[in-house]
């Protein structure tokens, strides 16, 4: 735990470049406040000191590099699984592909706001070392509240009536996350992760716009692959798999 830092992801990435990844595997860094916290595409995501849960984990699980992006799904599903029995309102936590956790209206199935974001980054270790990843999460526990200057669409757990200590939430999320990461070493681990993700997806079944370096396209999100890709059916019936990019929900499916 540190009182203040620029970015917990950046701090652990620096550690990975000089340390023994076998020793550092599973290292968790939590910050009371981040001055340079960021999300995908370097979007800033700032919160007042002490209001939210901000942490990163360094992992060197010995997986091939192409499997490492699944840590994002593992962490997103873990948070949703922890929150499901705690959110006693008309809101339901769900995973927005690829790296957000939303609250969704139970009756209308419409997303009402983003409660958490995840950023996973491949990091380098010493020459010849297995690939590693730093995955960070910011959970809006107590911020934003009514009238706060926050990013569009941001909501907090406190805003839906859930009072929870960030330290307690961290312990619960890490315990669940460890279970999913450990399960990924078994042959059926990716299958179980995919099933857990699908059961908690806010994206599958919706019409979406995929935005990426090769242009934008619109289709219906049909599935999540074993590699974590979002499977989308276009208007002409063709199927595309998106491994990276931004997804915009256009309407409920």
Secondary structure, 3 states (H helix, E strand, C coil): CEEEECCHHHHHHHHHHHCCHHHHCCEEEEEEEECCCECHHHCECCCCCCCCEEEEEEECCCCCHHHCCHHHHHHHHHHHHHHHCCCCCCEEEEEECCCEEEEEECCCCCEEEEEEEEEEEEECCCCCCCCEEEEEEEECCCCCCCCCCCCCCECCCHHHCCCCCHHHHHHHHHHHHHHHHHHCCCCCHHHHHHHHHHHCECCCCCEEEEEECCEEEEEEEEEECCCCCEEEEECCCCEEEECCCEEEEEECC
